[in-house]
Amino acid sequence: MKGKYKAALALLLLLFLVPLTLLMTLGLWVPTLAGIWLPVGTRIALEESPRLTRHGVVIPIFAIW
């Protein structure tokens, strides 16, 4: 039973930490991923970092140049 608790805890931490990490690094990977579909010479940038608030996640507006 002890191994099942460790596995359940590891899975729970994984399900919590992976989305949180993706959210906190949004400014690093989203512009690169979006750049695949944007026209040549277009840049995309975040005005500020995403943040967690009491009511949810605040993702800043994208600036497209």
CHARMM-style PDB file with segment names, atoms N, HN, CA, C and O in Angstrom:
ATOM      1  N   MET     1       0.819  -1.204   0.000  1.00  0.00      PROA
ATOM      2  CA  MET     1       0.000   0.000   0.000  1.00  0.00      PROA
ATOM      3  C   MET     1       0.861   1.266   0.000  1.00  0.00      PROA
ATOM      4  O   MET     1       0.462   2.290  -0.554  1.00  0.00      PROA
ATOM      5  N   LYS     2       2.039   1.193   0.620  1.00  0.00      PROA
ATOM      6  HN  LYS     2       2.364   0.361   1.070  1.00  0.00      PROA
ATOM      7  CA  LYS     2       2.885   2.372   0.712  1.00  0.00      PROA
ATOM      8  C   LYS     2       3.319   2.858  -0.677  1.00  0.00      PROA
ATOM      9  O   LYS     2       3.403   4.061  -0.924  1.00  0.00      PROA
ATOM     10  N   GLY     3       3.591   1.916  -1.569  1.00  0.00      PROA
ATOM     11  HN  GLY     3       3.524   0.939  -1.368  1.00  0.00      PROA
ATOM     12  CA  GLY     3       3.983   2.273  -2.931  1.00  0.00      PROA
ATOM     13  C   GLY     3       2.856   2.932  -3.709  1.00  0.00      PROA
ATOM     14  O   GLY     3       3.104   3.803  -4.543  1.00  0.00      PROA
ATOM     15  N   LYS     4       1.615   2.524  -3.445  1.00  0.00      PROA
ATOM     16  HN  LYS     4       1.413   1.817  -2.767  1.00  0.00      PROA
ATOM     17  CA  LYS     4       0.467   3.124  -4.132  1.00  0.00      PROA
ATOM     18  C   LYS     4       0.277   4.577  -3.714  1.00  0.00      PROA
ATOM     19  O   LYS     4      -0.081   5.422  -4.534  1.00  0.00      PROA
ATOM     20  N   TYR     5       0.517   4.865  -2.442  1.00  0.00      PROA
ATOM     21  HN  TYR     5       0.808   4.179  -1.775  1.00  0.00      PROA
ATOM     22  CA  TYR     5       0.393   6.243  -1.968  1.00  0.00      PROA
ATOM     23  C   TYR     5       1.458   7.129  -2.606  1.00  0.00      PROA
ATOM     24  O   TYR     5       1.179   8.264  -2.992  1.00  0.00      PROA
ATOM     25  N   LYS     6       2.668   6.610  -2.714  1.00  0.00      PROA
ATOM     26  HN  LYS     6       2.894   5.688  -2.400  1.00  0.00      PROA
ATOM     27  CA  LYS     6       3.741   7.385  -3.342  1.00  0.00      PROA
ATOM     28  C   LYS     6       3.436   7.632  -4.818  1.00  0.00      PROA
ATOM     29  O   LYS     6       3.667   8.728  -5.328  1.00  0.00      PROA
ATOM     30  N   ALA     7       2.921   6.621  -5.495  1.00  0.00      PROA
ATOM     31  HN  ALA     7       2.734   5.730  -5.081  1.00  0.00      PROA
ATOM     32  CA  ALA     7       2.580   6.772  -6.910  1.00  0.00      PROA
ATOM     33  C   ALA     7       1.436   7.765  -7.088  1.00  0.00      PROA
ATOM     34  O   ALA     7       1.462   8.580  -8.011  1.00  0.00      PROA
ATOM     35  N   ALA     8       0.443   7.705  -6.223  1.00  0.00      PROA
ATOM     36  HN  ALA     8       0.422   7.043  -5.474  1.00  0.00      PROA
ATOM     37  CA  ALA     8      -0.685   8.634  -6.304  1.00  0.00      PROA
ATOM     38  C   ALA     8      -0.224  10.062  -6.030  1.00  0.00      PROA
ATOM     39  O   ALA     8      -0.665  10.995  -6.702  1.00  0.00      PROA
ATOM     40  N   LEU     9       0.652  10.237  -5.057  1.00  0.00      PROA
ATOM     41  HN  LEU     9       1.010   9.479  -4.512  1.00  0.00      PROA
ATOM     42  CA  LEU     9       1.180  11.562  -4.742  1.00  0.00      PROA
ATOM     43  C   LEU     9       2.021  12.099  -5.899  1.00  0.00      PROA
ATOM     44  O   LEU     9       1.924  13.276  -6.245  1.00  0.00      PROA
ATOM     45  N   ALA    10       2.838  11.243  -6.489  1.00  0.00      PROA
ATOM     46  HN  ALA    10       2.917  10.287  -6.208  1.00  0.00      PROA
ATOM     47  CA  ALA    10       3.656  11.659  -7.630  1.00  0.00      PROA
ATOM     48  C   ALA    10       2.775  12.061  -8.808  1.00  0.00      PROA
ATOM     49  O   ALA    10       3.057  13.059  -9.472  1.00  0.00      PROA
ATOM     50  N   LEU    11       1.727  11.314  -9.077  1.00  0.00      PROA
ATOM     51  HN  LEU    11       1.497  10.504  -8.538  1.00  0.00      PROA
ATOM     52  CA  LEU    11       0.809  11.641 -10.168  1.00  0.00      PROA
ATOM     53  C   LEU    11       0.084  12.957  -9.900  1.00  0.00      PROA
ATOM     54  O   LEU    11      -0.079  13.773 -10.807  1.00  0.00      PROA
ATOM     55  N   LEU    12      -0.344  13.161  -8.674  1.00  0.00      PROA
ATOM     56  HN  LEU    12      -0.211  12.498  -7.937  1.00  0.00      PROA
ATOM     57  CA  LEU    12      -1.019  14.398  -8.301  1.00  0.00      PROA
ATOM     58  C   LEU    12      -0.092  15.601  -8.464  1.00  0.00      PROA
ATOM     59  O   LEU    12      -0.501  16.635  -8.991  1.00  0.00      PROA
ATOM     60  N   LEU    13       1.144  15.467  -8.015  1.00  0.00      PROA
ATOM     61  HN  LEU    13       1.476  14.626  -7.587  1.00  0.00      PROA
ATOM     62  CA  LEU    13       2.109  16.552  -8.178  1.00  0.00      PROA
ATOM     63  C   LEU    13       2.389  16.822  -9.654  1.00  0.00      PROA
ATOM     64  O   LEU    13       2.515  17.975 -10.067  1.00  0.00      PROA
ATOM     65  N   LEU    14       2.485  15.772 -10.433  1.00  0.00      PROA
ATOM     66  HN  LEU    14       2.383  14.835 -10.098  1.00  0.00      PROA
ATOM     67  CA  LEU    14       2.726  15.922 -11.864  1.00  0.00      PROA
ATOM     68  C   LEU    14       1.572  16.655 -12.541  1.00  0.00      PROA
ATOM     69  O   LEU    14       1.795  17.540 -13.367  1.00  0.00      PROA
ATOM     70  N   LEU    15       0.350  16.290 -12.196  1.00  0.00      PROA
ATOM     71  HN  LEU    15       0.169  15.570 -11.526  1.00  0.00      PROA
ATOM     72  CA  LEU    15      -0.826  16.934 -12.786  1.00  0.00      PROA
ATOM     73  C   LEU    15      -0.960  18.392 -12.366  1.00  0.00      PROA
ATOM     74  O   LEU    15      -1.609  19.177 -13.057  1.00  0.00      PROA
ATOM     75  N   PHE    16      -0.358  18.760 -11.250  1.00  0.00      PROA
ATOM     76  HN  PHE    16       0.170  18.122 -10.688  1.00  0.00      PROA
ATOM     77  CA  PHE    16      -0.398  20.137 -10.781  1.00  0.00      PROA
ATOM     78  C   PHE    16       0.774  20.950 -11.328  1.00  0.00      PROA
ATOM     79  O   PHE    16       0.593  22.089 -11.758  1.00  0.00      PROA
ATOM     80  N   LEU    17       1.966  20.373 -11.315  1.00  0.00      PROA
ATOM     81  HN  LEU    17       2.113  19.447 -10.966  1.00  0.00      PROA
ATOM     82  CA  LEU    17       3.159  21.131 -11.661  1.00  0.00      PROA
ATOM     83  C   LEU    17       3.361  21.342 -13.160  1.00  0.00      PROA
ATOM     84  O   LEU    17       3.864  22.391 -13.562  1.00  0.00      PROA
ATOM     85  N   VAL    18       2.989  20.391 -13.983  1.00  0.00      PROA
ATOM     86  HN  VAL    18       2.581  19.538 -13.657  1.00  0.00      PROA
ATOM     87  CA  VAL    18       3.200  20.549 -15.431  1.00  0.00      PROA
ATOM     88  C   VAL    18       2.382  21.715 -15.995  1.00  0.00      PROA
ATOM     89  O   VAL    18       2.953  22.559 -16.686  1.00  0.00      PROA
ATOM     90  N   PRO    19       1.069  21.804 -15.733  1.00  0.00      PROA
ATOM     91  CA  PRO    19       0.327  22.974 -16.248  1.00  0.00      PROA
ATOM     92  C   PRO    19       0.817  24.293 -15.651  1.00  0.00      PROA
ATOM     93  O   PRO    19       0.844  25.313 -16.340  1.00  0.00      PROA
ATOM     94  N   LEU    20       1.204  24.278 -14.375  1.00  0.00      PROA
ATOM     95  HN  LEU    20       1.182  23.449 -13.815  1.00  0.00      PROA
ATOM     96  CA  LEU    20       1.705  25.499 -13.750  1.00  0.00      PROA
ATOM     97  C   LEU    20       3.012  25.942 -14.401  1.00  0.00      PROA
ATOM     98  O   LEU    20       3.217  27.134 -14.629  1.00  0.00      PROA
ATOM     99  N   THR    21       3.882  25.009 -14.697  1.00  0.00      PROA
ATOM    100  HN  THR    21       3.716  24.040 -14.513  1.00  0.00      PROA
ATOM    101  CA  THR    21       5.140  25.326 -15.370  1.00  0.00      PROA
ATOM    102  C   THR    21       4.892  25.857 -16.775  1.00  0.00      PROA
ATOM    103  O   THR    21       5.529  26.823 -17.194  1.00  0.00      PROA
ATOM    104  N   LEU    22       3.975  25.235 -17.504  1.00  0.00      PROA
ATOM    105  HN  LEU    22       3.457  24.450 -17.163  1.00  0.00      PROA
ATOM    106  CA  LEU    22       3.646  25.723 -18.845  1.00  0.00      PROA
ATOM    107  C   LEU    22       3.076  27.138 -18.792  1.00  0.00      PROA
ATOM    108  O   LEU    22       3.375  27.962 -19.656  1.00  0.00      PROA
ATOM    109  N   LEU    23       2.266  27.415 -17.791  1.00  0.00      PROA
ATOM    110  HN  LEU    23       2.024  26.745 -17.090  1.00  0.00      PROA
ATOM    111  CA  LEU    23       1.690  28.748 -17.646  1.00  0.00      PROA
ATOM    112  C   LEU    23       2.762  29.787 -17.342  1.00  0.00      PROA
ATOM    113  O   LEU    23       2.766  30.871 -17.926  1.00  0.00      PROA
ATOM    114  N   MET    24       3.666  29.455 -16.430  1.00  0.00      PROA
ATOM    115  HN  MET    24       3.662  28.575 -15.956  1.00  0.00      PROA
ATOM    116  CA  MET    24       4.681  30.417 -16.026  1.00  0.00      PROA
ATOM    117  C   MET    24       5.727  30.663 -17.115  1.00  0.00      PROA
ATOM    118  O   MET    24       6.394  31.698 -17.104  1.00  0.00      PROA
ATOM    119  N   THR    25       5.876  29.738 -18.043  1.00  0.00      PROA
ATOM    120  HN  THR    25       5.334  28.898 -18.052  1.00  0.00      PROA
ATOM    121  CA  THR    25       6.837  29.922 -19.132  1.00  0.00      PROA
ATOM    122  C   THR    25       6.135  30.263 -20.445  1.00  0.00      PROA
ATOM    123  O   THR    25       6.709  30.093 -21.521  1.00  0.00      PROA
ATOM    124  N   LEU    26       4.934  30.729 -20.360  1.00  0.00      PROA
ATOM    125  HN  LEU    26       4.468  30.867 -19.486  1.00  0.00      PROA
ATOM    126  CA  LEU    26       4.123  31.047 -21.535  1.00  0.00      PROA
ATOM    127  C   LEU    26       4.829  32.012 -22.481  1.00  0.00      PROA
ATOM    128  O   LEU    26       4.754  31.854 -23.699  1.00  0.00      PROA
ATOM    129  N   GLY    27       5.503  32.994 -21.933  1.00  0.00      PROA
ATOM    130  HN  GLY    27       5.563  33.123 -20.944  1.00  0.00      PROA
ATOM    131  CA  GLY    27       6.195  33.986 -22.746  1.00  0.00      PROA
ATOM    132  C   GLY    27       7.363  33.430 -23.528  1.00  0.00      PROA
ATOM    133  O   GLY    27       7.827  34.063 -24.476  1.00  0.00      PROA
ATOM    134  N   LEU    28       7.844  32.270 -23.155  1.00  0.00      PROA
ATOM    135  HN  LEU    28       7.467  31.756 -22.384  1.00  0.00      PROA
ATOM    136  CA  LEU    28       8.980  31.675 -23.852  1.00  0.00      PROA
ATOM    137  C   LEU    28       8.564  30.814 -25.035  1.00  0.00      PROA
ATOM    138  O   LEU    28       9.201  30.865 -26.087  1.00  0.00      PROA
ATOM    139  N   TRP    29       7.515  30.030 -24.881  1.00  0.00      PROA
ATOM    140  HN  TRP    29       6.997  29.988 -24.027  1.00  0.00      PROA
ATOM    141  CA  TRP    29       7.188  29.066 -25.927  1.00  0.00      PROA
ATOM    142  C   TRP    29       6.027  29.466 -26.827  1.00  0.00      PROA
ATOM    143  O   TRP    29       5.958  28.992 -27.961  1.00  0.00      PROA
ATOM    144  N   VAL    30       5.125  30.307 -26.377  1.00  0.00      PROA
ATOM    145  HN  VAL    30       5.182  30.692 -25.455  1.00  0.00      PROA
ATOM    146  CA  VAL    30       3.982  30.684 -27.223  1.00  0.00      PROA
ATOM    147  C   VAL    30       4.396  31.524 -28.436  1.00  0.00      PROA
ATOM    148  O   VAL    30       3.929  31.242 -29.540  1.00  0.00      PROA
ATOM    149  N   PRO    31       5.254  32.549 -28.281  1.00  0.00      PROA
ATOM    150  CA  PRO    31       5.651  33.302 -29.485  1.00  0.00      PROA
ATOM    151  C   PRO    31       6.348  32.431 -30.533  1.00  0.00      PROA
ATOM    152  O   PRO    31       6.140  32.616 -31.732  1.00  0.00      PROA
ATOM    153  N   THR    32       7.159  31.497 -30.090  1.00  0.00      PROA
ATOM    154  HN  THR    32       7.328  31.346 -29.116  1.00  0.00      PROA
ATOM    155  CA  THR    32       7.834  30.603 -31.030  1.00  0.00      PROA
ATOM    156  C   THR    32       6.835  29.702 -31.736  1.00  0.00      PROA
ATOM    157  O   THR    32       6.907  29.512 -32.950  1.00  0.00      PROA
ATOM    158  N   LEU    33       5.911  29.154 -30.979  1.00  0.00      PROA
ATOM    159  HN  LEU    33       5.851  29.308 -29.993  1.00  0.00      PROA
ATOM    160  CA  LEU    33       4.904  28.271 -31.558  1.00  0.00      PROA
ATOM    161  C   LEU    33       3.978  29.035 -32.501  1.00  0.00      PROA
ATOM    162  O   LEU    33       3.643  28.538 -33.577  1.00  0.00      PROA
ATOM    163  N   ALA    34       3.565  30.232 -32.108  1.00  0.00      PROA
ATOM    164  HN  ALA    34       3.838  30.636 -31.234  1.00  0.00      PROA
ATOM    165  CA  ALA    34       2.682  31.032 -32.962  1.00  0.00      PROA
ATOM    166  C   ALA    34       3.409  31.524 -34.205  1.00  0.00      PROA
ATOM    167  O   ALA    34       2.785  31.739 -35.244  1.00  0.00      PROA
ATOM    168  N   GLY    35       4.726  31.704 -34.108  1.00  0.00      PROA
ATOM    169  HN  GLY    35       5.233  31.529 -33.264  1.00  0.00      PROA
ATOM    170  CA  GLY    35       5.509  32.168 -35.243  1.00  0.00      PROA
ATOM    171  C   GLY    35       5.501  31.210 -36.413  1.00  0.00      PROA
ATOM    172  O   GLY    35       5.803  31.610 -37.538  1.00  0.00      PROA
ATOM    173  N   ILE    36       5.166  29.967 -36.179  1.00  0.00      PROA
ATOM    174  HN  ILE    36       4.921  29.641 -35.265  1.00  0.00      PROA
ATOM    175  CA  ILE    36       5.088  28.987 -37.257  1.00  0.00      PROA
ATOM    176  C   ILE    36       3.996  29.386 -38.248  1.00  0.00      PROA
ATOM    177  O   ILE    36       4.165  29.223 -39.457  1.00  0.00      PROA
ATOM    178  N   TRP    37       2.884  29.906 -37.746  1.00  0.00      PROA
ATOM    179  HN  TRP    37       2.747  30.039 -36.764  1.00  0.00      PROA
ATOM    180  CA  TRP    37       1.739  30.230 -38.599  1.00  0.00      PROA
ATOM    181  C   TRP    37       1.671  31.698 -39.003  1.00  0.00      PROA
ATOM    182  O   TRP    37       0.871  32.058 -39.867  1.00  0.00      PROA
ATOM    183  N   LEU    38       2.491  32.549 -38.398  1.00  0.00      PROA
ATOM    184  HN  LEU    38       3.141  32.256 -37.697  1.00  0.00      PROA
ATOM    185  CA  LEU    38       2.464  33.969 -38.742  1.00  0.00      PROA
ATOM    186  C   LEU    38       3.223  34.229 -40.038  1.00  0.00      PROA
ATOM    187  O   LEU    38       4.119  33.465 -40.396  1.00  0.00      PROA
ATOM    188  N   PRO    39       2.870  35.300 -40.742  1.00  0.00      PROA
ATOM    189  CA  PRO    39       3.615  35.645 -41.960  1.00  0.00      PROA
ATOM    190  C   PRO    39       5.074  35.985 -41.635  1.00  0.00      PROA
ATOM    191  O   PRO    39       5.394  36.368 -40.510  1.00  0.00      PROA
ATOM    192  N   VAL    40       5.943  35.842 -42.622  1.00  0.00      PROA
ATOM    193  HN  VAL    40       5.683  35.530 -43.536  1.00  0.00      PROA
ATOM    194  CA  VAL    40       7.365  36.124 -42.439  1.00  0.00      PROA
ATOM    195  C   VAL    40       7.551  37.589 -42.060  1.00  0.00      PROA
ATOM    196  O   VAL    40       6.928  38.467 -42.655  1.00  0.00      PROA
ATOM    197  N   GLY    41       8.397  37.855 -41.081  1.00  0.00      PROA
ATOM    198  HN  GLY    41       8.903  37.142 -40.598  1.00  0.00      PROA
ATOM    199  CA  GLY    41       8.672  39.214 -40.634  1.00  0.00      PROA
ATOM    200  C   GLY    41       7.761  39.693 -39.517  1.00  0.00      PROA
ATOM    201  O   GLY    41       7.955  40.796 -39.006  1.00  0.00      PROA
ATOM    202  N   THR    42       6.777  38.901 -39.124  1.00  0.00      PROA
ATOM    203  HN  THR    42       6.619  38.005 -39.540  1.00  0.00      PROA
ATOM    204  CA  THR    42       5.864  39.276 -38.049  1.00  0.00      PROA
ATOM    205  C   THR    42       6.413  38.758 -36.727  1.00  0.00      PROA
ATOM    206  O   THR    42       6.900  37.631 -36.643  1.00  0.00      PROA
ATOM    207  N   ARG    43       6.330  39.585 -35.708  1.00  0.00      PROA
ATOM    208  HN  ARG    43       5.935  40.501 -35.776  1.00  0.00      PROA
ATOM    209  CA  ARG    43       6.769  39.181 -34.372  1.00  0.00      PROA
ATOM    210  C   ARG    43       5.583  39.205 -33.427  1.00  0.00      PROA
ATOM    211  O   ARG    43       4.652  39.989 -33.604  1.00  0.00      PROA
ATOM    212  N   ILE    44       5.622  38.348 -32.429  1.00  0.00      PROA
ATOM    213  HN  ILE    44       6.379  37.711 -32.285  1.00  0.00      PROA
ATOM    214  CA  ILE    44       4.585  38.328 -31.407  1.00  0.00      PROA
ATOM    215  C   ILE    44       5.283  38.389 -30.051  1.00  0.00      PROA
ATOM    216  O   ILE    44       6.306  37.736 -29.843  1.00  0.00      PROA
ATOM    217  N   ALA    45       4.728  39.172 -29.136  1.00  0.00      PROA
ATOM    218  HN  ALA    45       3.897  39.702 -29.305  1.00  0.00      PROA
ATOM    219  CA  ALA    45       5.348  39.339 -27.821  1.00  0.00      PROA
ATOM    220  C   ALA    45       4.268  39.539 -26.768  1.00  0.00      PROA
ATOM    221  O   ALA    45       3.177  40.023 -27.068  1.00  0.00      PROA
ATOM    222  N   LEU    46       4.581  39.164 -25.539  1.00  0.00      PROA
ATOM    223  HN  LEU    46       5.468  38.770 -25.296  1.00  0.00      PROA
ATOM    224  CA  LEU    46       3.693  39.414 -24.406  1.00  0.00      PROA
ATOM    225  C   LEU    46       4.078  40.739 -23.767  1.00  0.00      PROA
ATOM    226  O   LEU    46       5.265  41.031 -23.617  1.00  0.00      PROA
ATOM    227  N   GLU    47       3.094  41.540 -23.392  1.00  0.00      PROA
ATOM    228  HN  GLU    47       2.131  41.302 -23.514  1.00  0.00      PROA
ATOM    229  CA  GLU    47       3.384  42.818 -22.758  1.00  0.00      PROA
ATOM    230  C   GLU    47       3.880  42.636 -21.331  1.00  0.00      PROA
ATOM    231  O   GLU    47       4.680  43.436 -20.846  1.00  0.00      PROA
ATOM    232  N   GLU    48       3.417  41.597 -20.657  1.00  0.00      PROA
ATOM    233  HN  GLU    48       2.768  40.946 -21.050  1.00  0.00      PROA
ATOM    234  CA  GLU    48       3.875  41.298 -19.298  1.00  0.00      PROA
ATOM    235  C   GLU    48       3.703  39.808 -19.035  1.00  0.00      PROA
ATOM    236  O   GLU    48       3.069  39.099 -19.816  1.00  0.00      PROA
ATOM    237  N   SER    49       4.266  39.346 -17.943  1.00  0.00      PROA
ATOM    238  HN  SER    49       4.782  39.922 -17.309  1.00  0.00      PROA
ATOM    239  CA  SER    49       4.209  37.920 -17.613  1.00  0.00      PROA
ATOM    240  C   SER    49       2.816  37.529 -17.133  1.00  0.00      PROA
ATOM    241  O   SER    49       2.117  38.343 -16.528  1.00  0.00      PROA
ATOM    242  N   PRO    50       2.407  36.287 -17.399  1.00  0.00      PROA
ATOM    243  CA  PRO    50       1.130  35.817 -16.853  1.00  0.00      PROA
ATOM    244  C   PRO    50       1.230  35.705 -15.339  1.00  0.00      PROA
ATOM    245  O   PRO    50       2.313  35.481 -14.799  1.00  0.00      PROA
ATOM    246  N   ARG    51       0.110  35.858 -14.659  1.00  0.00      PROA
ATOM    247  HN  ARG    51      -0.770  36.040 -15.098  1.00  0.00      PROA
ATOM    248  CA  ARG    51       0.142  35.785 -13.192  1.00  0.00      PROA
ATOM    249  C   ARG    51      -1.119  35.111 -12.671  1.00  0.00      PROA
ATOM    250  O   ARG    51      -2.170  35.119 -13.312  1.00  0.00      PROA
ATOM    251  N   LEU    52      -0.979  34.538 -11.507  1.00  0.00      PROA
ATOM    252  HN  LEU    52      -0.125  34.532 -10.986  1.00  0.00      PROA
ATOM    253  CA  LEU    52      -2.108  33.915 -10.830  1.00  0.00      PROA
ATOM    254  C   LEU    52      -2.733  34.932  -9.898  1.00  0.00      PROA
ATOM    255  O   LEU    52      -2.023  35.634  -9.177  1.00  0.00      PROA
ATOM    256  N   THR    53      -4.054  35.019  -9.905  1.00  0.00      PROA
ATOM    257  HN  THR    53      -4.630  34.449 -10.490  1.00  0.00      PROA
ATOM    258  CA  THR    53      -4.764  35.895  -8.988  1.00  0.00      PROA
ATOM    259  C   THR    53      -5.741  35.067  -8.170  1.00  0.00      PROA
ATOM    260  O   THR    53      -5.843  33.851  -8.332  1.00  0.00      PROA
ATOM    261  N   ARG    54      -6.436  35.733  -7.314  1.00  0.00      PROA
ATOM    262  HN  ARG    54      -6.353  36.720  -7.182  1.00  0.00      PROA
ATOM    263  CA  ARG    54      -7.412  35.046  -6.473  1.00  0.00      PROA
ATOM    264  C   ARG    54      -8.555  34.446  -7.297  1.00  0.00      PROA
ATOM    265  O   ARG    54      -9.142  33.434  -6.915  1.00  0.00      PROA
ATOM    266  N   HSD    55      -8.856  35.077  -8.417  1.00  0.00      PROA
ATOM    267  HN  HSD    55      -8.379  35.899  -8.727  1.00  0.00      PROA
ATOM    268  CA  HSD    55      -9.996  34.657  -9.228  1.00  0.00      PROA
ATOM    269  C   HSD    55      -9.617  33.820 -10.442  1.00  0.00      PROA
ATOM    270  O   HSD    55     -10.497  33.363 -11.171  1.00  0.00      PROA
ATOM    271  N   GLY    56      -8.338  33.614 -10.671  1.00  0.00      PROA
ATOM    272  HN  GLY    56      -7.623  33.985 -10.079  1.00  0.00      PROA
ATOM    273  CA  GLY    56      -7.934  32.802 -11.815  1.00  0.00      PROA
ATOM    274  C   GLY    56      -6.588  33.217 -12.360  1.00  0.00      PROA
ATOM    275  O   GLY    56      -5.767  33.806 -11.656  1.00  0.00      PROA
ATOM    276  N   VAL    57      -6.376  32.908 -13.601  1.00  0.00      PROA
ATOM    277  HN  VAL    57      -7.043  32.430 -14.173  1.00  0.00      PROA
ATOM    278  CA  VAL    57      -5.119  33.196 -14.278  1.00  0.00      PROA
ATOM    279  C   VAL    57      -5.310  34.411 -15.170  1.00  0.00      PROA
ATOM    280  O   VAL    57      -6.274  34.490 -15.932  1.00  0.00      PROA
ATOM    281  N   VAL    58      -4.383  35.359 -15.068  1.00  0.00      PROA
ATOM    282  HN  VAL    58      -3.601  35.295 -14.449  1.00  0.00      PROA
ATOM    283  CA  VAL    58      -4.421  36.551 -15.912  1.00  0.00      PROA
ATOM    284  C   VAL    58      -3.308  36.419 -16.942  1.00  0.00      PROA
ATOM    285  O   VAL    58      -2.127  36.393 -16.598  1.00  0.00      PROA
ATOM    286  N   ILE    59      -3.703  36.335 -18.212  1.00  0.00      PROA
ATOM    287  HN  ILE    59      -4.663  36.356 -18.491  1.00  0.00      PROA
ATOM    288  CA  ILE    59      -2.739  36.260 -19.307  1.00  0.00      PROA
ATOM    289  C   ILE    59      -2.777  37.601 -20.021  1.00  0.00      PROA
ATOM    290  O   ILE    59      -3.838  38.029 -20.476  1.00  0.00      PROA
ATOM    291  N   PRO    60      -1.626  38.272 -20.126  1.00  0.00      PROA
ATOM    292  CA  PRO    60      -1.611  39.606 -20.735  1.00  0.00      PROA
ATOM    293  C   PRO    60      -1.926  39.562 -22.223  1.00  0.00      PROA
ATOM    294  O   PRO    60      -1.933  38.501 -22.848  1.00  0.00      PROA
ATOM    295  N   ILE    61      -2.180  40.720 -22.759  1.00  0.00      PROA
ATOM    296  HN  ILE    61      -2.174  41.581 -22.251  1.00  0.00      PROA
ATOM    297  CA  ILE    61      -2.505  40.855 -24.180  1.00  0.00      PROA
ATOM    298  C   ILE    61      -1.242  40.646 -25.010  1.00  0.00      PROA
ATOM    299  O   ILE    61      -0.160  41.107 -24.645  1.00  0.00      PROA
ATOM    300  N   PHE    62      -1.396  39.954 -26.118  1.00  0.00      PROA
ATOM    301  HN  PHE    62      -2.275  39.580 -26.414  1.00  0.00      PROA
ATOM    302  CA  PHE    62      -0.288  39.755 -27.046  1.00  0.00      PROA
ATOM    303  C   PHE    62      -0.128  40.994 -27.910  1.00  0.00      PROA
ATOM    304  O   PHE    62      -1.116  41.611 -28.307  1.00  0.00      PROA
ATOM    305  N   ALA    63       1.102  41.354 -28.199  1.00  0.00      PROA
ATOM    306  HN  ALA    63       1.905  40.852 -27.876  1.00  0.00      PROA
ATOM    307  CA  ALA    63       1.388  42.428 -29.144  1.00  0.00      PROA
ATOM    308  C   ALA    63       1.946  41.790 -30.406  1.00  0.00      PROA
ATOM    309  O   ALA    63       2.946  41.073 -30.350  1.00  0.00      PROA
ATOM    310  N   ILE    64       1.315  42.044 -31.531  1.00  0.00      PROA
ATOM    311  HN  ILE    64       0.504  42.626 -31.576  1.00  0.00      PROA
ATOM    312  CA  ILE    64       1.772  41.489 -32.803  1.00  0.00      PROA
ATOM    313  C   ILE    64       2.335  42.623 -33.636  1.00  0.00      PROA
ATOM    314  O   ILE    64       1.648  43.613 -33.889  1.00  0.00      PROA
ATOM    315  N   TRP    65       3.588  42.484 -34.066  1.00  0.00      PROA
ATOM    316  HN  TRP    65       4.146  41.680 -33.861  1.00  0.00      PROA
ATOM    317  CA  TRP    65       4.254  43.507 -34.876  1.00  0.00      PROA
ATOM    318  C   TRP    65       4.464  42.982 -36.245  1.00  0.00      PROA
ATOM    319  OT1 TRP    65       5.012  43.682 -37.096  1.00  0.00      PROA
TER     320      TRP     65
END
